[in-house]
Amino acid sequence: MTSIEQLNIAVRQFAALSEEEFNLSSTYWEECTYTKGEYYNEHRSVCKYLGFITQGVFRSYIIDGKTGEEKNVFLYSSKQFIATFKSFVHQIPCDYHTQAMTDATMIRIRIDHLLELYRKSHSWERFGRLLAQVAFTIAMEKTEGFLFKTPEERYLDLLNQHPDIFNEVPLYHISSYLGIQGPSLSRIRKRISGR
C-alpha cells in the first residue's frame, strides 16, 4: 500500500471525509524519508509541516539546562500524525527538538496548504479541530499520568499507544519518556511479563 493510500484510509477514518473531500488535498502531500537521528523539527525553529508517519519512530525532547540531559516528552510511531503542535498552530518557535529515532518515512503537508483546505471544506475544518483535540488530549494525559498514575500504569499506557516501541528504540529512551530509571523499567517489564 502506498503512503498516500495509507494516509487516505487514516484521514477518512479519523475525520469521516469522503473520497472526494480527501482528494482536495492529494496534490499537497509530499513523501519524506528520515535517517535515524535526523531532525523533523529543531528547537527554536518553526514547525511548518503536519506529518503522517508511515514507518518509524520519532521523539520530541528537551535538554535540561542544568544537567544537559535529554528528556523525552512525546513519542510518535507509525500511523500517527506528527507536528510540534504549539509551534505548528501558532507558527512560533518550538520549545523542543523532534527527531527520528529510527529510519523513518512519512507523508507531510505544509501549514499554508492545510489552512487552504480548512477554508475550502468544512470536513477538512473538522479534521483540524479533531487533530487539535487529539493533541490536547495527548498532552493532558502525559501531564496527568505523572500526577496520578504509577510508573507501571504509564508503562501500560505506552504499550497501548505504541505496541512495537520496545522492538524499535533503546530502553533508555523509554525510561526517559516514562520518567523512571532503567532498573525500575526492567522490574516493571519483568513483573508484567510474568503475569
Buried (B, 14 or more C-beta within 10 A) or exposed (E): EEBBEBBBEBBBEBBEBEEEBBEBBEEBBBEBEBEEEEEBBBBEBBBBBBBBBBBBBBBBBBEEEEEEEBEBBBBBBBEBBBBBBBBBBEEEBBEBBBBBBBBBBBBBBBBEBBEBBBEEBEBBBBBBEEBEEBBEEBBEEBEEBEEEBEBBEBBBBBBEBBEEBEEBBEEEBBBBBBBBEEEBBEBBBEEEEEE
